[in-house]
Amino acid sequence: MELHAIETKEQHHVKLGGAAGSAPTIYLMCIAAKSIDPRGLTREQIAELQRLQKDTKDPKKVREYVEYVIGLDPWTAQRHKGLQHDGKVVPLEGLLPTYKEIQQRAEEVKADVPKEQQEGMRDLLRFFESRHAASDTMVGRTVSVAKMTPKAPTAMVIGAAHSKRVCELLEKAKQPYVLISPKNLRGSDKSNLSMAAFMRKEDKQSIDEAGALGALLDGHDRTPKQKPDRTKKQKKGEPVIGEAWCQAKAHLVLLCAKLTEAGSGIGQPPPSSDPPFNLTEADLKHPLVRIDKDSIKRAGKDVLFQVAIFPDDPEKKKEVWVRAAYVGRKQEVGGAIDVGKLESLEQALLDSRDRVVEGQSVKEAVDQKMASESDKGSTRPGEKVRETKGKEPPIIRMTSDVIGQIAESKDALGAALTSG
């Protein structure tokens, strides 16, 4: 495998001012305020405006006021509705013209837009123009790489907002392609980050909330200590794959899955039913993660064990407990896909695609998987993932066939992961 850079530093490292995110909304409010004829307002509308103006310290009330003003003018109401994507990924090409149109409209009606928001809008336009140009750059370089190895596949990793433009350019270049996109980007609010999570992403920390795996590993608590600095220039979050917490998270999940599968009798020949299920100490450790072989216990159909993270670093070392369960097929045998036996690339993609549908939780997805497997000889026909209670850690998906809970103490783990 070879890696090729397909972006330029100039196009990627475009920074956004703190006011850029709110600039379009403030612009629309200022345009509406300039465009509305007070004489045309009803008594009810005037009364509502006066009510909303009373509490300017409550962010929710301020937002409600701004949106109400925008809604009073047909032009701004329509543009504002177009910017509400409800979790869907909007193509760059769909936002850029709208932002330019809003800026032009503000100039035409001589709207009193604050200087900070004017600068924010200029930053926003520069950012989107740069990302638009990046789509062209990425396609040009990727097509060049693909031509170097015409018989080998070329994987192009892009942001979801680039998809529409990239596909159009690939078609124009007569370059065959397959677009693989997660279903949770299609209208699900699960693809949106909270402000606190976004701030952690900026600092190369995990976006996981308190109690989740990433929060246990990156060494930072989740207690909000300060509001985001709106004057700080921001840019796209840097990759975190090289961060120690991210590496530890990946290896922890893989080792947990390996142990859980062995504990469920997965493999040929089937492993021993007694801990550690024919696994050696070498099988259960990595420089960043180590499973305590003596801690492995069966808990009904689940496997419980202790894991040391950063085991050789006294300052960073952390110990967590894991309860995991295998929810795949009995006596499943893994292995590489034999492309020669598949009818087409399309069939290969269909065979390997993620079966989690839009909007499903881990519980719903695994319940559906287990129900479908029961007709094929599932290890646990009719079982379902149970509901978590109180403050116990969430049940997470470790791999497509392994689920689990991770906590800082054994007592914090819940009961059996499945029921039925």
C-alpha positions in Angstrom: 0.0 0.0 0.0 1.2 3.5 -0.8 0.0 6.8 0.6 -0.2 9.9 -1.5 -1.0 13.5 -0.4 -4.0 14.8 -2.3 -4.4 18.2 -0.6 -2.3 21.3 -0.4 -1.4 22.9 2.9 -2.7 26.3 1.7 -6.2 24.9 1.0 -6.4 22.7 4.1 -5.1 25.1 6.8 -7.7 27.9 6.3 -8.7 29.2 9.7 -12.1 30.4 10.8 -12.6 33.3 13.2 -14.8 32.8 16.3 -17.7 34.7 14.8 -17.8 32.7 11.5 -20.2 30.1 12.8 -22.9 32.6 13.8 -22.3 35.2 11.0 -25.0 33.9 8.6 -27.7 33.9 11.3 -26.8 37.4 12.6 -26.7 38.6 9.0 -30.2 37.3 8.4 -31.5 38.9 11.6 -30.0 42.3 10.6 -31.4 42.0 7.0 -34.9 41.2 8.5 -34.7 44.1 10.9 -33.9 46.4 8.1 -36.6 45.0 5.7 -39.6 44.7 8.1 -42.0 47.6 8.1 -43.2 48.0 11.7 -46.5 49.3 10.5 -47.2 45.9 8.9 -46.8 44.0 12.1 -49.9 42.7 14.0 -50.5 43.4 17.7 -49.7 39.8 18.4 -46.3 40.0 16.6 -45.4 43.2 18.4 -46.4 41.7 21.8 -44.2 38.6 21.0 -41.2 40.7 20.1 -41.6 42.7 23.4 -41.8 39.5 25.4 -38.7 38.0 23.8 -36.7 41.2 24.3 -37.2 41.1 28.1 -34.6 38.4 28.9 -31.4 39.0 27.0 -29.2 37.0 29.4 -30.7 33.6 28.6 -29.1 32.2 25.5 -32.2 30.2 24.6 -34.4 33.3 24.8 -31.9 35.3 22.6 -31.8 32.5 20.0 -35.6 32.4 20.1 -35.8 36.2 19.5 -33.3 36.1 16.7 -35.2 33.3 14.9 -38.5 35.0 15.5 -37.2 38.2 13.8 -35.8 36.3 10.9 -39.2 34.6 10.4 -41.0 37.9 10.1 -39.4 38.5 6.7 -40.2 36.0 3.9 -36.8 36.4 2.2 -34.7 35.8 5.4 -37.2 33.1 6.6 -36.6 31.1 3.4 -32.8 31.4 3.5 -32.7 30.5 7.2 -34.8 27.4 6.5 -32.4 26.4 3.8 -29.5 26.5 6.3 -31.2 24.2 8.8 -29.9 20.8 7.6 -31.0 18.8 10.7 -27.9 16.7 10.9 -27.7 16.0 7.1 -24.4 16.7 5.4 -24.9 19.7 3.1 -22.6 19.8 0.0 -20.1 22.7 0.0 -21.6 23.8 -3.3 -25.0 24.2 -1.6 -23.8 26.5 1.2 -21.3 28.8 -0.6 -23.9 30.4 -3.0 -26.3 30.9 -0.1 -23.7 32.7 2.0 -22.7 34.9 -0.9 -26.4 35.7 -1.5 -26.9 36.7 2.1 -23.8 38.9 2.1 -25.0 40.6 -1.1 -28.5 41.1 0.3 -27.2 42.8 3.4 -25.3 45.3 1.2 -28.4 46.0 -0.9 -30.7 46.8 2.1 -27.8 48.5 4.0 -28.3 46.2 7.0 -26.5 47.2 10.2 -24.3 44.2 10.6 -21.7 44.3 13.4 -18.1 44.5 12.3 -17.3 41.2 14.1 -19.9 39.4 12.1 -18.8 41.0 8.8 -15.3 39.7 9.5 -16.8 36.3 10.4 -18.7 36.1 7.1 -15.6 37.0 5.1 -13.7 34.2 7.0 -16.6 31.8 6.2 -16.5 32.6 2.5 -12.8 32.2 2.3 -13.0 28.8 4.1 -15.7 27.5 1.8 -14.1 28.8 -1.4 -10.9 27.1 -0.3 -12.6 23.8 0.5 -14.4 24.0 -2.9 -11.1 24.4 -4.6 -9.7 21.5 -2.5 -12.3 19.1 -4.1 -10.8 19.9 -7.5 -7.3 19.4 -6.2 -8.0 16.1 -4.5 -9.7 14.7 -7.6 -6.9 15.8 -10.0 -4.3 14.1 -7.8 -6.3 11.0 -7.1 -7.0 10.4 -10.8 -3.3 10.8 -11.5 -2.5 8.1 -8.9 -5.2 5.8 -10.2 -3.7 5.9 -13.7 -0.3 4.9 -12.3 -1.9 1.6 -11.0 -4.9 0.9 -13.3 -5.3 -2.7 -12.1 -5.2 -1.9 -8.4 -7.9 -0.1 -6.3 -7.3 3.5 -5.1 -9.0 4.6 -1.9 -9.7 8.4 -1.7 -10.6 9.6 1.8 -12.6 12.8 1.8 -15.0 14.8 4.1 -18.7 14.0 3.5 -19.4 17.6 2.3 -17.0 17.1 -0.6 -18.9 14.0 -1.9 -21.2 15.6 -4.4 -18.5 17.7 -6.1 -15.9 14.9 -6.1 -18.4 12.5 -7.7 -19.2 15.0 -10.4 -15.5 15.6 -11.1 -14.8 11.9 -11.2 -17.6 11.3 -13.7 -16.3 14.2 -15.8 -12.9 12.6 -15.8 -14.5 9.3 -16.8 -13.0 7.7 -13.8 -15.1 4.8 -12.4 -15.7 5.0 -8.6 -17.7 3.7 -5.7 -18.8 6.1 -2.9 -18.9 4.5 0.5 -20.6 6.8 3.1 -21.9 6.0 6.7 -25.6 5.9 6.9 -25.6 8.0 10.2 -24.6 11.0 8.1 -28.0 11.0 6.4 -30.3 13.0 8.6 -29.2 11.7 12.0 -28.2 14.1 14.8 -25.7 11.5 15.9 -23.2 13.0 13.4 -23.3 16.4 15.2 -20.8 17.3 18.0 -21.6 19.3 21.1 -19.6 22.4 21.6 -17.7 20.7 24.4 -16.9 17.7 22.2 -15.8 20.0 19.4 -13.4 21.8 21.8 -11.9 18.5 22.8 -11.4 17.6 19.1 -9.6 20.9 18.6 -7.2 19.8 21.4 -6.7 16.3 19.9 -8.7 14.7 22.7 -11.4 12.1 22.3 -14.9 13.4 21.5 -16.4 10.7 23.8 -18.5 12.0 26.7 -18.0 11.1 30.3 -18.1 7.4 31.0 -17.3 6.4 27.5 -14.0 4.7 26.5 -12.2 7.7 25.0 -13.0 9.7 28.2 -11.2 7.1 30.3 -8.1 7.1 28.0 -7.3 10.7 27.0 -6.6 11.8 30.6 -9.1 14.7 30.6 -12.3 15.0 32.6 -15.5 16.2 31.0 -16.4 19.0 33.4 -16.9 22.3 31.5 -14.4 24.8 32.9 -14.8 27.7 30.5 -16.8 28.9 27.6 -15.3 28.6 24.1 -13.0 31.5 23.0 -15.0 33.1 20.2 -12.0 35.3 19.3 -9.7 32.3 18.7 -9.0 31.4 15.1 -10.1 27.8 14.4 -9.2 25.4 11.6 -10.1 21.8 10.7 -9.3 19.4 13.5 -6.0 17.7 13.2 -5.8 13.8 12.9 -5.6 12.0 16.2 -4.6 8.6 15.0 -1.1 9.1 16.2 -2.2 10.2 19.7 -1.4 7.7 22.5 -5.0 7.6 23.8 -6.3 6.8 20.3 -3.7 4.0 19.7 -4.6 2.6 23.2 -8.3 2.7 22.4 -7.9 0.8 19.2 -5.7 -1.9 20.7 -7.9 -2.2 23.7 -10.9 -2.9 21.6 -9.1 -5.4 19.4 -7.7 -7.3 22.4 -11.1 -7.3 24.1 -12.7 -8.7 21.0 -10.1 -11.4 20.6 -10.6 -12.6 24.1 -14.4 -12.4 23.9 -14.6 -14.4 20.7 -12.3 -17.1 22.1 -14.5 -17.2 25.3 -17.5 -17.8 23.0 -15.9 -20.8 21.3 -15.1 -19.0 18.1 -12.3 -20.5 16.0 -11.2 -23.7 14.4 -10.6 -25.9 16.3 -12.9 -24.4 19.0 -10.8 -23.1 21.9 -11.1 -24.4 25.5 -14.2 -23.3 27.4 -12.0 -22.4 30.5 -10.2 -19.0 30.9 -8.0 -17.9 29.2 -9.5 -20.0 26.3 -6.2 -21.2 24.9 -4.9 -17.6 24.7 -1.3 -16.9 25.9 0.0 -13.9 27.7 1.5 -12.8 24.4 -2.0 -12.9 22.8 -3.4 -10.6 25.5 -0.9 -7.8 25.6 0.3 -4.9 23.5 2.8 -2.1 24.6 -0.1 0.2 25.3 -2.7 -2.3 26.6 -2.5 -5.5 28.7 -5.2 -7.9 29.8 -4.7 -9.4 33.2 -4.7 -13.1 32.5 -5.6 -14.0 36.1 -8.6 -11.7 36.1 -10.5 -13.4 33.3 -13.8 -14.9 34.5 -17.0 -16.1 33.0 -20.1 -14.4 34.0 -22.9 -16.4 32.5 -22.5 -15.9 28.8 -20.3 -12.8 29.2 -16.6 -12.5 29.9 -15.3 -10.2 32.6 -11.6 -9.1 32.9 -9.3 -6.3 33.9 -7.2 -4.3 31.5 -4.2 -2.1 32.2 -3.8 0.8 29.9 -0.3 2.3 29.5 1.0 -0.5 31.8 4.6 0.6 31.7 4.0 4.3 32.4 3.5 4.9 36.1 2.1 8.4 35.5 -0.4 7.5 32.9 -1.2 3.9 33.9 -5.0 3.2 34.3 -6.8 0.0 35.0 -10.4 -0.6 33.8 -12.8 -3.5 33.9 -14.6 -4.9 30.9 -17.7 -7.0 30.5 -18.1 -8.2 27.0 -20.3 -10.5 25.0 -20.1 -12.1 21.5 -23.3 -11.7 19.5 -22.3 -13.2 16.2 -22.8 -16.7 14.7 -21.7 -19.9 16.3 -18.4 -21.4 15.1 -17.9 -18.5 12.8 -14.6 -18.7 10.9 -13.0 -15.5 9.8 -10.6 -15.0 6.9 -9.9 -12.8 3.9 -12.5 -12.4 1.2 -11.6 -14.4 -1.9 -12.3 -11.8 -4.6 -11.9 -14.4 -7.3 -15.0 -16.2 -6.1 -17.2 -13.2 -6.0 -19.4 -12.2 -8.9 -18.6 -8.5 -8.8 -17.2 -5.7 -6.9 -20.7 -4.7 -6.0 -21.3 -8.0 -4.4 -18.1 -7.6 -2.3 -19.3 -4.3 -1.1 -22.7 -5.7 -0.3 -21.2 -8.6 1.7 -19.0 -6.3 3.8 -21.1 -3.2 4.3 -22.2 -2.2 7.8 -25.7 -3.4 8.6 -26.5 -0.7 11.1 -29.3 1.4 9.7 -29.9 5.1 10.0 -30.7 6.2 13.5 -30.3 2.9 15.3 -28.6 2.6 18.7 -26.1 -0.1 19.4 -28.9 -1.9 21.3 -31.3 -1.8 18.4 -28.7 -2.8 15.8 -27.4 -5.8 17.8 -30.9 -6.9 18.7 -31.7 -6.9 15.0 -28.5 -8.8 14.2 -29.1 -11.4 16.8 -32.7 -11.9 15.6 -31.5 -12.4 12.0 -28.8 -14.8 13.2 -31.2 -16.9 15.2 -32.4 -18.5 11.9 -28.9 -19.5 11.1 -27.9 -21.2 14.3 -27.0 -18.2 16.5 -25.3 -18.9 19.8 -28.1 -17.1 21.6 -31.3 -17.2 19.6 -34.1 -14.9 20.8 -31.8 -12.9 23.1 -31.7 -9.1 23.2 -29.3 -6.5 24.5 -30.6 -5.2 27.8 -31.3 -1.6 28.7 -28.6 0.1 30.8 -29.7 1.5 34.2 -28.7 4.5 36.3 -25.1 5.6 36.0 -23.7 2.3 34.7 -21.5 2.7 31.6 -23.1 2.5 28.2 -23.1 -0.7 26.2 -20.8 -0.1 23.2 -20.0 -1.9 20.0 -16.4 -3.1 20.0 -16.5 -4.9 16.7 -19.4 -5.9 14.4 -19.9 -9.1 16.6 -18.7 -8.0 20.1 -20.4 -5.6 22.5 -19.2 -4.5 25.9 -19.1 -2.2 28.9 -16.0 -0.5 30.2 -15.7 1.0 33.7 -13.0 2.0 36.2 -14.2 -0.5 38.7 -15.7 -4.0 38.5 -18.6 -2.9 40.7 -19.6 -0.2 38.2 -20.3 -2.7 35.5 -23.9 -3.7 35.0 -25.5 -7.2 34.8 -25.5 -9.5 31.8 -25.3 -7.6 28.6 -28.0 -9.7 26.9 -31.4 -11.0 28.1 -33.9 -13.5 26.9 
